[in-house]
């Protein structure tokens, strides 16, 4: 089985798990935990899923849950589903923020490295000139 087929299977499994977790979350009302949403977000990160991909999974899951009549009895299901989605994308957004910060820091380190490399090259050139001068002085003596 090729990697695309494996990825499609993993995405499909995640989508089914997401739909099931959303349905349970909505049916439990205010006492429902968002722990499963965070877990699904971490799985999405591990699969390399981006925010928009997870948004599509969420949309399909929500449509399926509402169509099945499992809207939840204690809260407005759409608003609660939004809270579930917001929790699910948190690991993705955190990963993006961390990657952006790491990229900025890497850029700063590369700039410092280039500056120090230039300084070292200049120092090496000066050292070579000093060696030539000393040899010339030695030969003159």
Protein Blocks (a to p, Z undefined) as FASTA:
>chain_A
ZZklmmmmmmmmmmmmmmmmmmmmmmnmmmlcfklmmmmmmmmmmnopafklmmmmmmmm
mmmmmmnopnojkbcfklmmmmmmmmmmmmmmmmmmmmmmmmmmmmmmmmmmmmmmmmmm
mmmmmmmmmmmmmmmmmmmZZ
